[in-house]
Amino acid sequence: MAKTKEEASKTKVILKGVRFSYANVFRPTAIEGSDNAKYNVSLLIKKNHPQLAEIKKKIELAIAGGHPKWKSKRPANLKLPLRDGDKERPDNPEYKGMYFLGANSHIKPKIVSTETEEVDGKEQLVQITDPEEFYSGCYGNASINFYTYGAAGNNGVACGLNNLQKTKDGERLASGSTADEDFAGESVEVDDL
């Protein structure tokens, strides 16, 4: 059952100052064996982040709103979206000292920078369309909302992805190197074989 815009705004958060990880926001991905492709990103949140209380409150508001399959009763073993990186990702150094939220959407999020440009006489934020510019490891802000789910014995609160804003660069979290790192300054010529 779709929520109204007013209901969704009660569980919406503009989360500031997060780091983006596992950013699949230009092309949707699906779990192996599933045809349910979504845009998704993991939001890394410092454990002393000033918006943690707001996040927890919005999650509780989503739970209070319930889900039709819950039949007015909060299920036991409810899965919650705010997770502890130290406990759940101990082998992943960028998750140390962090909470994280996995946010996703069937609709492609709009991704913007902090720069503005004039469009039709109005100042608008510059849209980012290049995957090299918005990547796992950069920092920014995320518009998210929380909603409940209940299916096949799985009950919980999920994190919906609305829009993203890059505020600064960071060390890339993806393995490998960029083409600039591999080939900058190289001018090797190879004779025809």
MIVODO-11023 format. One record per residue: residue in one letter; x, y, z of N, C-alpha, C, O in turn. Coordinates in Angstrom, 2 decimals. Atoms other than C-alpha are relative to their C-alpha. Layout:
N
["A"; [X; Y; Z]; [X; Y; Z]; [X; Y; Z]; [X; Y; Z]] ...
This chain:
193
["M"; [0.83; -1.18; 0.00]; [0.00; 0.00; 0.00]; [0.88; 1.25; 0.00]; [1.70; 1.43; 0.90]] ["A"; [-0.82; -1.20; 0.14]; [1.54; 3.29; -1.13]; [-0.41; 1.04; 1.04]; [-1.59; 1.22; 1.36]] ["K"; [0.27; -1.05; -0.97]; [1.86; 6.05; 1.40]; [-0.23; 1.32; -0.72]; [0.28; 1.54; -1.82]] ["T"; [0.20; -1.33; 0.57]; [0.66; 9.57; 0.74]; [1.27; 0.81; 0.23]; [2.13; 0.44; 1.03]] ["K"; [-1.17; -0.88; -0.14]; [3.22; 12.37; 0.39]; [0.11; 0.50; 1.45]; [1.21; 0.60; 1.99]] ["E"; [0.01; -0.48; -1.39]; [2.18; 13.66; 3.83]; [0.49; -1.09; 0.96]; [1.28; -0.81; 1.86]] ["E"; [-0.44; 1.11; -0.86]; [2.64; 10.22; 5.46]; [1.50; -0.25; -0.16]; [2.20; -0.48; 0.82]] ["A"; [-1.42; 0.23; 0.26]; [6.04; 9.77; 3.78]; [0.87; 1.09; 0.61]; [1.99; 0.82; 1.05]] ["S"; [-0.80; -1.10; -0.56]; [7.22; 13.20; 4.98]; [0.22; -0.17; 1.50]; [1.18; 0.39; 2.04]] ["K"; [-0.17; 0.22; -1.44]; [6.75; 12.07; 8.60]; [1.21; -0.87; 0.30]; [1.77; -0.81; 1.39]] ["T"; [-1.14; 0.89; -0.22]; [9.51; 9.49; 8.16]; [1.20; 0.38; -0.88]; [2.12; -0.42; -1.05]] ["K"; [-1.08; -0.47; 0.87]; [11.77; 11.54; 5.85]; [1.08; 0.70; 0.81]; [0.81; 1.40; 1.78]] ["V"; [-1.15; -0.65; -0.63]; [15.25; 12.68; 6.86]; [0.92; 0.52; -1.11]; [1.18; -0.19; -2.08]] ["I"; [-1.07; -0.51; 0.86]; [17.72; 14.94; 5.03]; [1.26; -0.21; 0.83]; [1.60; 0.61; 1.69]] ["L"; [-1.16; 0.42; -0.78]; [20.82; 13.23; 6.38]; [1.24; 0.69; -0.55]; [1.58; 0.53; -1.72]] ["K"; [-1.15; -0.81; 0.43]; [23.88; 15.48; 6.26]; [1.32; -0.60; 0.47]; [1.41; -1.21; 1.54]] ["G"; [-1.35; 0.39; -0.38]; [27.56; 14.67; 6.29]; [0.24; -1.49; 0.12]; [0.77; -1.95; 1.13]] ["V"; [-0.21; 1.44; 0.01]; [27.62; 10.98; 5.38]; [1.03; -0.34; -1.08]; [1.34; 0.47; -1.95]] ["R"; [-0.89; 0.50; 1.06]; [30.04; 8.92; 3.32]; [-0.77; -1.08; -0.76]; [-1.49; -1.87; -0.16]] ["F"; [0.72; 0.95; 0.84]; [28.72; 6.89; 0.41]; [0.86; -1.23; -0.28]; [2.04; -1.12; -0.60]] ["S"; [-0.68; 1.26; 0.26]; [29.65; 3.23; 0.00]; [-0.93; -0.88; -0.83]; [-2.15; -0.73; -0.79]] ["Y"; [0.78; 0.89; 0.87]; [28.52; 0.55; -2.44]; [-1.04; 0.80; -0.79]; [-2.22; 0.45; -0.83]] ["A"; [0.89; -0.90; 0.73]; [27.06; 3.32; -4.60]; [-0.36; -0.57; -1.37]; [0.46; -0.56; -2.29]] ["N"; [0.56; 0.48; 1.27]; [24.93; 1.78; -7.37]; [-1.19; 0.89; -0.33]; [-2.34; 0.47; -0.26]] ["V"; [1.06; -1.00; 0.15]; [22.99; 4.92; -8.21]; [-0.19; 0.49; -1.43]; [-1.05; 1.33; -1.69]] ["F"; [0.16; -0.38; 1.40]; [23.44; 5.27; -11.97]; [-0.67; -1.10; -0.81]; [-1.26; -0.85; -1.85]] ["R"; [0.59; 1.16; 0.67]; [22.29; 1.79; -12.95]; [-0.52; -0.92; 1.10]; [0.22; -1.23; 2.03]] ["P"; [0.52; 0.87; -1.06]; [19.99; -0.44; -10.86]; [0.68; -1.37; -0.02]; [1.10; -1.86; -1.07]] ["T"; [-0.56; 1.34; -0.14]; [21.32; -3.76; -9.57]; [-1.01; -0.89; 0.71]; [-1.90; -0.41; 1.42]] ["A"; [0.89; 0.98; -0.64]; [19.57; -6.92; -8.43]; [0.84; -1.06; 0.69]; [1.96; -1.36; 0.26]] ["I"; [-0.63; 1.12; -0.68]; [20.51; -9.64; -5.99]; [-0.04; -1.19; -0.96]; [-1.02; -1.38; -1.68]] ["E"; [-0.07; 1.15; 0.92]; [21.61; -12.76; -7.88]; [-1.25; -0.88; 0.16]; [-1.65; -1.23; 1.27]] ["G"; [1.19; 0.83; 0.01]; [18.58; -14.81; -8.86]; [-1.30; 0.78; 0.11]; [-2.38; 0.20; 0.11]] ["S"; [1.18; -0.86; -0.12]; [16.20; -11.84; -8.55]; [-0.10; 0.91; -1.21]; [0.92; 1.30; -1.78]] ["D"; [0.18; -0.98; 1.07]; [14.70; -9.62; -11.22]; [-0.48; 1.33; 0.56]; [-1.00; 2.17; -0.18]] ["N"; [0.45; -1.20; -0.70]; [13.94; -6.90; -8.67]; [1.17; 0.99; 0.12]; [1.72; 1.17; 1.21]] ["A"; [-1.14; -0.92; 0.03]; [16.63; -4.36; -9.68]; [-0.36; 1.32; 0.66]; [-1.46; 1.86; 0.47]] ["K"; [0.20; -1.26; -0.69]; [17.03; -1.24; -7.53]; [1.28; 0.83; -0.03]; [2.38; 0.29; -0.18]] ["Y"; [-1.11; -0.91; -0.23]; [19.26; 1.80; -7.20]; [0.28; -0.08; 1.50]; [-0.66; -0.12; 2.30]] ["N"; [-0.28; 0.14; -1.44]; [21.09; 1.54; -3.86]; [1.34; 0.59; 0.37]; [2.23; 0.73; -0.47]] ["V"; [-1.23; -0.54; -0.55]; [23.78; 3.00; -1.67]; [0.01; -0.26; 1.51]; [-1.04; -0.27; 2.15]] ["S"; [-0.16; 0.13; -1.44]; [25.13; 2.39; 1.81]; [0.47; 1.35; 0.53]; [1.42; 1.92; 0.00]] ["L"; [-0.33; -1.29; -0.60]; [25.27; 5.53; 3.97]; [0.77; -0.24; 1.29]; [0.23; -0.82; 2.23]] ["L"; [-0.83; 0.15; -1.19]; [28.13; 5.57; 6.50]; [-0.19; 1.22; 0.89]; [0.00; 2.35; 0.45]] ["I"; [0.37; -1.07; -0.93]; [27.20; 7.60; 9.57]; [0.86; -0.14; 1.26]; [0.84; -1.18; 1.91]] ["K"; [-0.83; 0.05; -1.21]; [29.63; 8.45; 12.39]; [-0.88; -0.29; 1.22]; [-2.03; 0.15; 1.28]] ["K"; [0.79; 0.39; -1.18]; [28.53; 7.03; 15.75]; [-0.35; 1.18; 0.90]; [-1.21; 1.06; 1.77]] ["N"; [0.36; -1.20; -0.77]; [28.48; 10.55; 17.22]; [-0.72; 1.02; -0.87]; [-0.76; 2.21; -0.54]] ["H"; [0.69; -0.89; 0.95]; [26.50; 12.01; 14.30]; [-1.15; 0.72; 0.70]; [-1.91; 0.09; 1.44]] ["P"; [1.06; -0.76; -0.68]; [24.14; 14.80; 15.47]; [-1.42; -0.37; -0.40]; [-2.36; 0.01; 0.29]] ["Q"; [1.36; 0.35; 0.43]; [21.17; 13.34; 13.55]; [-0.41; -1.41; 0.39]; [-1.47; -1.87; -0.05]] ["L"; [0.34; 1.37; -0.37]; [21.20; 9.86; 15.13]; [-1.36; -0.08; 0.73]; [-2.16; -0.97; 0.46]] ["A"; [1.28; 0.01; -0.73]; [18.32; 10.70; 17.50]; [-1.16; 0.20; -0.97]; [-2.20; -0.44; -0.82]] ["E"; [1.04; -0.23; 1.00]; [16.29; 12.00; 14.54]; [-0.25; -1.26; -0.83]; [-1.40; -1.61; -1.10]] ["I"; [0.14; 1.23; 0.77]; [16.98; 8.82; 12.54]; [-0.79; -1.03; 0.79]; [-1.72; -1.64; 0.27]] ["K"; [0.68; 0.99; -0.84]; [15.88; 6.61; 15.44]; [-1.47; 0.36; 0.20]; [-2.33; -0.52; 0.23]] ["K"; [1.39; -0.45; -0.17]; [12.74; 8.71; 15.95]; [-0.82; -0.30; -1.25]; [-1.96; -0.76; -1.15]] ["K"; [0.72; 0.23; 1.25]; [11.77; 8.44; 12.27]; [-0.24; -1.51; -0.22]; [-1.28; -1.90; -0.74]] ["I"; [0.19; 1.45; 0.10]; [12.31; 4.65; 12.36]; [-1.17; -0.42; 0.90]; [-2.00; -1.23; 0.49]] ["E"; [1.09; 0.32; -0.91]; [9.99; 4.45; 15.39]; [-1.35; 0.49; -0.54]; [-2.37; -0.17; -0.35]] ["L"; [1.24; -0.49; 0.62]; [7.40; 6.60; 13.56]; [-0.47; -0.95; -1.10]; [-1.67; -1.19; -1.24]] ["A"; [0.37; 0.97; 1.03]; [7.50; 4.15; 10.66]; [-0.61; -1.25; 0.63]; [-1.61; -1.77; 0.15]] ["I"; [0.51; 1.18; -0.70]; [6.99; 1.24; 13.08]; [-1.39; 0.27; 0.56]; [-2.28; -0.57; 0.46]] ["A"; [1.31; -0.37; -0.57]; [4.11; 3.06; 14.80]; [-1.08; 0.03; -1.08]; [-2.24; -0.26; -0.81]] ["G"; [0.95; -0.02; 1.11]; [2.47; 3.47; 11.39]; [-0.42; -1.40; -0.42]; [-1.44; -1.59; -1.08]] ["G"; [0.34; 1.39; 0.26]; [2.53; -0.30; 11.10]; [0.10; -0.41; -1.45]; [0.61; 0.32; -2.30]] ["H"; [0.05; 0.57; 1.34]; [2.09; -2.47; 8.04]; [-1.26; -0.86; -0.06]; [-1.58; -1.53; 0.93]] ["P"; [1.25; 0.76; 0.08]; [-1.15; -4.10; 6.79]; [0.15; -1.47; 0.41]; [-0.76; -2.04; 1.00]] ["K"; [-0.20; 1.41; -0.34]; [0.33; -7.60; 7.24]; [0.29; -0.22; 1.48]; [0.25; -1.36; 1.97]] ["W"; [-0.31; 0.14; -1.43]; [1.23; -6.88; 10.88]; [-1.26; -0.11; 0.85]; [-1.18; -0.52; 2.01]] ["K"; [1.29; 0.07; -0.70]; [-2.45; -6.71; 11.89]; [0.04; 0.70; 1.36]; [-0.32; 0.13; 2.39]] ["S"; [-0.03; -0.86; -1.19]; [-1.92; -3.89; 14.42]; [0.89; -0.50; 1.12]; [0.76; -0.03; 2.26]] ["K"; [-0.89; 0.53; -1.03]; [0.75; -5.84; 16.30]; [1.43; 0.06; -0.51]; [1.72; -0.40; -1.61]] ["R"; [-1.42; -0.06; 0.37]; [4.49; -5.17; 16.23]; [0.58; -1.42; 0.03]; [0.54; -2.08; 1.06]] ["P"; [-0.56; 1.35; 0.04]; [6.16; -8.40; 15.07]; [1.26; -0.14; 0.86]; [2.00; 0.82; 1.06]] ["A"; [-1.25; 0.28; -0.69]; [8.90; -10.03; 17.10]; [1.10; -0.06; -1.05]; [0.83; -0.28; -2.23]] ["N"; [-1.16; 0.07; 0.90]; [12.38; -9.97; 15.56]; [-0.11; 0.94; -1.20]; [0.21; 0.57; -2.33]] ["L"; [0.14; -1.02; 1.04]; [11.69; -6.81; 13.58]; [1.39; 0.42; -0.48]; [2.23; 0.79; 0.35]] ["K"; [-1.29; -0.41; 0.55]; [14.63; -6.02; 11.25]; [0.01; 1.52; -0.13]; [-0.91; 2.12; -0.69]] ["L"; [-0.11; -1.45; 0.03]; [15.82; -2.44; 11.61]; [1.12; 0.42; -0.96]; [2.10; -0.31; -1.12]] ["P"; [-0.96; -0.40; 1.04]; [17.76; -0.45; 8.99]; [1.32; 0.59; 0.51]; [2.33; 0.50; -0.18]] ["L"; [-1.22; -0.61; -0.54]; [20.30; 1.33; 11.24]; [0.85; -1.10; 0.62]; [0.46; -1.73; 1.60]] ["R"; [-0.83; 1.13; -0.41]; [23.15; -1.14; 11.67]; [1.38; 0.47; 0.45]; [1.84; 1.53; 0.04]] ["D"; [-1.29; -0.33; -0.60]; [26.46; -1.14; 13.55]; [1.13; -0.58; -0.86]; [1.28; -1.79; -0.97]] ["G"; [-1.10; 0.43; 0.85]; [29.49; -1.27; 11.25]; [1.06; -0.79; 0.73]; [1.65; -1.71; 0.16]] ["D"; [-1.00; 0.73; -0.79]; [31.81; -2.46; 14.05]; [-0.40; -1.45; 0.21]; [0.45; -2.34; 0.23]] ["K"; [0.49; 1.36; -0.25]; [29.63; -5.52; 14.65]; [-0.26; -0.77; -1.29]; [0.06; -1.96; -1.38]] ["E"; [0.43; 0.71; 1.20]; [28.37; -6.33; 11.16]; [1.02; 0.00; -1.15]; [0.95; -0.83; -2.05]] ["R"; [-1.02; -0.07; 1.05]; [31.36; -5.33; 9.01]; [1.39; 0.20; 0.62]; [2.10; 1.13; 0.25]] ["P"; [-1.28; -0.20; -0.70]; [34.43; -5.80; 11.28]; [1.22; -0.08; -0.92]; [2.27; 0.47; -0.59]] ["D"; [-1.13; 0.13; 0.93]; [36.67; -6.68; 8.31]; [0.06; 1.12; -1.03]; [0.93; 1.12; -1.90]] ["N"; [0.08; -1.10; 0.96]; [35.73; -3.51; 6.42]; [0.41; 1.29; 0.72]; [-0.41; 1.86; 1.44]] ["P"; [-0.52; -1.12; -0.80]; [37.91; -0.63; 7.78]; [-0.81; 1.29; -0.09]; [-0.87; 2.04; 0.88]] ["E"; [0.77; -1.25; 0.10]; [35.70; 2.19; 6.43]; [-1.28; -0.03; 0.83]; [-1.90; 1.01; 1.05]] ["Y"; [1.20; 0.12; -0.84]; [32.81; 0.85; 8.56]; [0.33; 0.08; 1.50]; [-0.57; 0.08; 2.33]] ["K"; [-0.42; -0.08; -1.40]; [34.85; 1.09; 11.80]; [-0.46; 1.33; 0.60]; [-0.24; 2.39; 0.02]] ["G"; [0.49; -1.20; -0.67]; [33.25; 3.56; 14.22]; [-1.21; 0.62; -0.68]; [-1.53; 1.79; -0.46]] ["M"; [1.14; -0.52; 0.77]; [30.23; 3.91; 11.94]; [-1.26; -0.85; 0.20]; [-1.20; -2.05; 0.47]] ["Y"; [1.26; 0.68; 0.27]; [26.58; 3.06; 11.74]; [-0.17; 0.05; -1.51]; [0.50; 0.84; -2.18]] ["F"; [0.29; -0.11; 1.42]; [25.24; 2.39; 8.28]; [-1.45; -0.33; -0.29]; [-2.10; -1.09; 0.44]] ["L"; [1.35; 0.22; 0.51]; [21.95; 2.44; 6.40]; [0.12; -0.41; -1.46]; [0.84; 0.24; -2.22]] ["G"; [0.09; 0.36; 1.41]; [21.30; 0.63; 3.13]; [-1.26; 0.61; -0.56]; [-2.36; 0.19; -0.21]] ["A"; [1.16; -0.69; 0.58]; [19.02; 2.93; 1.12]; [-0.17; -0.44; -1.45]; [0.81; -0.59; -2.18]] ["N"; [0.23; 0.44; 1.37]; [17.36; 1.84; -2.12]; [-1.32; 0.53; -0.54]; [-2.19; 0.98; 0.20]] ["S"; [1.21; -0.48; 0.67]; [14.72; 2.77; -4.67]; [-0.10; -0.64; -1.38]; [0.91; -0.96; -2.01]] ["H"; [0.22; 0.44; 1.37]; [13.16; 1.50; -7.89]; [0.16; 1.18; -0.97]; [0.36; 0.98; -2.17]] ["I"; [-0.09; -1.22; 0.81]; [13.31; 5.11; -9.14]; [1.41; 0.57; 0.14]; [1.94; 0.65; 1.25]] ["K"; [-1.36; -0.54; -0.03]; [16.68; 6.61; -10.09]; [0.03; 1.29; 0.82]; [-0.76; 2.20; 0.57]] ["P"; [-0.07; -1.23; -0.79]; [17.69; 9.21; -7.50]; [0.62; 1.13; -0.82]; [1.45; 0.89; -1.70]] ["K"; [-0.67; -1.15; 0.61]; [18.59; 12.71; -8.63]; [1.25; 0.23; 0.84]; [1.21; 0.21; 2.07]] ["I"; [-1.29; -0.20; -0.67]; [22.24; 13.35; -7.80]; [0.50; 1.38; -0.39]; [0.63; 1.69; -1.58]] ["V"; [-0.42; -1.37; 0.25]; [23.45; 16.93; -7.45]; [1.28; 0.32; 0.76]; [1.67; -0.40; 1.69]] ["S"; [-1.17; -0.51; -0.72]; [26.55; 18.85; -6.39]; [-0.44; 1.19; 0.84]; [-1.64; 1.46; 0.96]] ["T"; [0.33; -1.20; -0.77]; [26.72; 21.96; -4.21]; [0.03; 1.24; -0.90]; [-0.38; 2.32; -0.47]] ["E"; [-0.07; -1.11; 0.94]; [27.30; 24.16; -7.28]; [-1.38; 0.27; -0.59]; [-2.22; -0.62; -0.67]] ["T"; [1.27; -0.36; 0.63]; [24.44; 26.03; -8.91]; [0.24; 0.51; -1.41]; [1.34; 0.94; -1.77]] ["E"; [-0.02; -0.55; 1.35]; [23.63; 27.05; -12.46]; [-1.37; 0.60; -0.26]; [-2.36; 0.22; 0.37]] ["E"; [1.28; -0.61; 0.33]; [20.93; 29.20; -13.98]; [-0.67; -0.80; -1.11]; [-0.08; -1.03; -2.17]] ["V"; [0.79; 0.73; 0.98]; [18.24; 27.25; -15.82]; [-1.36; 0.68; -0.11]; [-2.09; 0.78; 0.88]] ["D"; [1.26; -0.71; 0.23]; [15.30; 29.11; -17.33]; [-0.22; 1.13; 1.00]; [-1.32; 1.34; 1.50]] ["G"; [0.09; -1.15; -0.88]; [16.06; 32.12; -15.16]; [-0.03; -0.34; 1.49]; [-0.21; 0.56; 2.32]] ["K"; [0.02; 0.40; -1.41]; [16.19; 30.10; -11.91]; [1.31; -0.69; 0.35]; [1.85; -1.45; -0.45]] ["E"; [-1.19; 0.69; -0.49]; [19.19; 28.98; -9.87]; [-0.37; -1.41; 0.41]; [-1.30; -1.62; 1.19]] ["Q"; [0.22; 1.40; -0.35]; [19.34; 25.19; -9.62]; [1.34; -0.66; 0.29]; [2.37; -0.24; -0.23]] ["L"; [-1.21; 0.76; -0.28]; [21.85; 22.75; -8.23]; [0.41; -0.76; -1.26]; [-0.44; -1.23; -2.02]] ["V"; [-0.53; 0.69; 1.18]; [24.09; 21.19; -10.88]; [-0.16; -1.51; 0.20]; [0.27; -2.07; 1.21]] ["Q"; [0.22; 1.44; -0.07]; [23.09; 17.60; -11.60]; [1.28; -0.75; -0.38]; [2.00; -0.34; -1.30]] ["I"; [-1.16; 0.85; 0.28]; [25.81; 14.92; -11.55]; [-0.51; -1.21; -0.78]; [-1.39; -1.94; -0.33]] ["T"; [0.41; 1.13; 0.83]; [25.46; 12.37; -14.35]; [1.17; -0.94; -0.30]; [0.98; -1.98; -0.92]] ["D"; [-1.20; 0.78; 0.28]; [29.03; 11.01; -14.48]; [0.34; -0.89; 1.20]; [0.59; -0.37; 2.29]] ["P"; [-0.35; 0.91; -1.11]; [29.73; 7.88; -12.35]; [1.41; 0.21; 0.54]; [1.71; -0.21; 1.66]] ["E"; [-1.35; -0.29; -0.49]; [33.36; 9.02; -12.10]; [-0.03; 1.15; 1.01]; [0.90; 1.30; 1.81]] ["E"; [0.10; -1.15; -0.90]; [32.18; 12.13; -10.22]; [-0.69; -0.35; 1.31]; [-0.37; 0.21; 2.36]] ["F"; [0.69; 0.45; -1.21]; [29.83; 10.40; -7.74]; [0.32; -1.48; 0.16]; [-0.06; -2.29; -0.68]] ["Y"; [-0.56; 1.35; -0.13]; [31.42; 7.22; -6.38]; [0.04; -0.43; 1.47]; [-0.14; 0.39; 2.37]] ["S"; [-0.16; 0.52; -1.36]; [31.85; 5.00; -3.34]; [1.26; 0.62; 0.60]; [2.37; 0.43; 0.10]] ["G"; [-1.11; -0.67; -0.67]; [34.02; 7.03; -0.98]; [-0.18; 1.50; 0.09]; [0.44; 2.14; 0.94]] ["C"; [0.22; -1.44; -0.10]; [32.77; 10.56; -1.66]; [-0.98; 0.27; 1.15]; [-1.59; -0.65; 1.69]] ["Y"; [0.81; -0.42; -1.14]; [30.84; 12.52; 0.99]; [-1.16; 0.87; -0.46]; [-1.11; 1.48; -1.53]] ["G"; [1.10; -0.88; 0.35]; [27.54; 14.34; 1.02]; [-1.21; -0.16; 0.88]; [-1.12; -0.56; 2.04]] ["N"; [1.29; 0.00; -0.68]; [23.91; 14.50; 2.00]; [-0.95; -0.95; -0.73]; [-0.83; -1.16; -1.94]] ["A"; [0.95; 0.95; 0.59]; [21.07; 12.04; 1.42]; [-1.40; 0.29; 0.50]; [-1.63; 0.48; 1.69]] ["S"; [1.43; -0.09; -0.33]; [17.31; 12.45; 1.32]; [-0.52; -1.43; 0.03]; [-0.51; -2.13; -0.99]] ["I"; [0.47; 1.37; -0.18]; [15.86; 9.22; 2.71]; [-1.33; 0.00; 0.74]; [-1.72; 1.01; 1.32]] ["N"; [1.20; 0.16; -0.80]; [12.64; 7.94; 4.22]; [-0.09; -1.46; 0.45]; [0.44; -2.36; -0.20]] ["F"; [0.13; 1.34; -0.56]; [11.75; 4.93; 6.33]; [-1.42; -0.51; -0.21]; [-2.39; 0.24; -0.11]] ["Y"; [1.31; 0.61; 0.20]; [8.91; 2.50; 5.63]; [0.06; -1.45; 0.46]; [1.13; -2.06; 0.50]] ["T"; [0.06; 1.38; -0.50]; [7.76; -0.86; 6.91]; [-0.23; -0.98; -1.14]; [-0.73; -0.62; -2.21]] ["Y"; [0.27; 1.07; 0.96]; [7.63; -4.15; 5.05]; [-0.38; -1.26; 0.76]; [-0.04; -1.43; 1.93]] ["G"; [0.41; 1.28; -0.57]; [6.15; -7.55; 5.71]; [-0.28; -0.97; -1.13]; [-1.25; -0.82; -1.86]] ["A"; [0.18; 0.97; 1.07]; [6.56; -10.50; 3.37]; [0.73; -1.29; 0.35]; [1.87; -1.26; 0.80]] ["A"; [-0.59; 1.33; -0.18]; [7.23; -14.24; 3.68]; [0.70; -0.15; 1.35]; [1.79; -0.72; 1.42]] ["G"; [-0.58; 0.12; -1.34]; [7.90; -14.01; 7.42]; [1.09; 1.00; 0.31]; [1.61; 1.01; 1.42]] ["N"; [-0.98; -1.06; -0.23]; [10.32; -11.10; 7.01]; [-0.73; 1.30; 0.27]; [-1.51; 1.77; -0.56]] ["N"; [0.64; -1.25; -0.38]; [9.20; -7.98; 8.82]; [1.05; 0.98; 0.47]; [2.01; 0.61; 1.14]] ["G"; [-0.96; -0.98; -0.45]; [11.03; -4.76; 9.37]; [-0.28; 1.38; -0.54]; [-1.36; 1.69; -1.03]] ["V"; [0.03; -1.36; 0.49]; [11.76; -1.19; 8.46]; [1.12; 0.12; -1.03]; [2.25; -0.27; -0.76]] ["A"; [-0.99; -0.21; 1.05]; [13.55; -0.33; 5.21]; [0.26; 1.49; -0.17]; [-0.49; 2.33; 0.32]] ["C"; [-0.40; -1.38; 0.24]; [15.29; 2.84; 4.10]; [-0.13; 0.29; -1.49]; [0.57; -0.30; -2.31]] ["G"; [0.20; -0.40; 1.39]; [14.06; 4.44; 0.88]; [0.97; 1.10; -0.39]; [1.28; 1.98; 0.41]] ["L"; [-0.94; -0.99; 0.53]; [16.43; 6.48; -1.27]; [-0.76; 0.99; -0.86]; [-1.44; 0.61; -1.81]] ["N"; [0.66; -1.05; 0.78]; [15.13; 9.81; -2.58]; [0.99; 0.69; -0.92]; [0.95; 0.50; -2.14]] ["N"; [-0.96; -0.77; 0.78]; [17.98; 12.09; -3.71]; [1.33; 0.06; 0.74]; [1.39; -0.19; 1.95]] ["L"; [-1.33; -0.05; -0.57]; [21.72; 12.54; -3.14]; [0.70; 1.30; -0.40]; [0.46; 1.84; -1.48]] ["Q"; [-0.80; -1.19; 0.29]; [24.08; 15.51; -2.94]; [1.44; -0.26; 0.40]; [1.72; -0.60; 1.55]] ["K"; [-1.43; 0.13; -0.29]; [27.85; 15.27; -3.19]; [0.51; 1.33; 0.51]; [0.27; 2.37; -0.11]] ["T"; [-0.55; -1.23; -0.55]; [29.62; 17.81; -0.98]; [1.52; 0.05; -0.07]; [2.10; 1.14; -0.10]] ["K"; [-1.46; 0.00; 0.14]; [33.25; 16.68; -1.22]; [0.50; -1.37; -0.42]; [-0.17; -2.39; -0.23]] ["D"; [-0.64; 1.24; 0.43]; [35.59; 14.08; -2.64]; [0.56; -0.73; 1.21]; [0.75; -0.16; 2.28]] ["G"; [-0.62; 0.83; -1.02]; [37.04; 11.24; -0.61]; [0.76; -1.12; -0.69]; [0.64; -1.32; -1.89]] ["E"; [-0.74; 1.12; 0.56]; [39.30; 8.27; -1.09]; [-0.99; -1.04; -0.51]; [-1.93; -1.42; 0.19]] ["R"; [0.89; 0.99; 0.59]; [37.63; 5.78; -3.41]; [0.04; -1.28; 0.81]; [1.11; -1.72; 1.24]] ["L"; [0.10; 1.23; -0.77]; [36.40; 2.68; -1.62]; [0.05; -1.23; -0.89]; [0.29; -2.34; -0.41]] ["A"; [-0.03; 1.13; 0.92]; [36.25; 0.50; -4.71]; [1.43; -0.44; -0.23]; [2.35; 0.38; -0.25]] ["S"; [-1.34; 0.49; 0.28]; [39.21; -1.72; -5.39]; [0.37; 0.36; -1.42]; [-0.49; 0.69; -2.23]] ["G"; [-0.44; -0.33; 1.34]; [41.29; -1.10; -8.45]; [0.50; 1.43; -0.07]; [0.67; 2.10; 0.94]] ["S"; [-0.53; -1.33; 0.21]; [42.53; 2.11; -9.95]; [-0.76; 0.68; -1.12]; [-1.50; 0.05; -1.88]] ["T"; [0.63; -0.75; 1.08]; [41.34; 4.86; -12.25]; [0.90; -0.06; -1.23]; [2.07; -0.42; -1.12]] ["A"; [-0.80; -0.04; 1.22]; [42.51; 5.17; -15.86]; [1.10; 1.04; 0.13]; [2.21; 0.82; -0.36]] ["D"; [-1.03; -1.02; -0.19]; [44.36; 8.37; -14.90]; [1.16; -0.54; 0.82]; [2.32; -0.27; 0.51]] ["E"; [-1.08; 0.59; -0.82]; [46.28; 6.47; -12.20]; [0.82; -1.00; -0.80]; [2.03; -1.07; -0.64]] ["D"; [-0.69; 1.03; 0.78]; [47.14; 3.69; -14.64]; [0.83; 0.57; -1.15]; [1.93; 0.09; -1.42]] ["F"; [-0.62; -0.42; 1.24]; [48.08; 5.71; -17.70]; [0.51; 1.43; -0.04]; [1.12; 1.81; -1.04]] ["A"; [-0.43; -1.40; 0.02]; [48.83; 9.35; -16.74]; [1.52; 0.07; -0.20]; [2.28; -0.59; 0.50]] ["G"; [-1.42; -0.19; 0.26]; [52.17; 10.40; -18.17]; [0.62; -1.11; -0.83]; [1.80; -1.03; -1.17]] ["E"; [-0.53; 1.12; 0.79]; [52.57; 7.15; -20.12]; [-0.25; 0.26; -1.48]; [-1.37; 0.58; -1.89]] ["S"; [0.17; -0.12; 1.45]; [53.19; 7.40; -23.83]; [0.81; -1.10; -0.67]; [1.76; -0.85; -1.41]] ["V"; [-0.69; 1.18; 0.53]; [54.30; 3.92; -24.73]; [-0.58; -0.35; -1.36]; [-1.80; -0.49; -1.50]] ["E"; [0.45; 0.42; 1.32]; [54.12; 3.00; -28.38]; [0.43; -1.42; -0.23]; [1.54; -1.81; 0.14]] ["V"; [-0.30; 1.39; 0.28]; [53.98; -0.58; -29.48]; [-0.08; -0.20; -1.49]; [-1.05; 0.19; -2.14]] ["D"; [0.00; 0.28; 1.44]; [54.95; -1.68; -32.96]; [-1.13; -1.00; -0.32]; [-1.50; -1.82; 0.52]] ["D"; [1.02; 0.96; 0.43]; [52.29; -3.55; -34.90]; [0.55; -1.40; 0.10]; [1.69; -1.65; -0.26]] ["L"; [-0.44; 1.39; -0.13]; [52.48; -7.24; -34.18]; [-0.20; -0.77; -1.26]; [0.12; -1.96; -1.32]] 
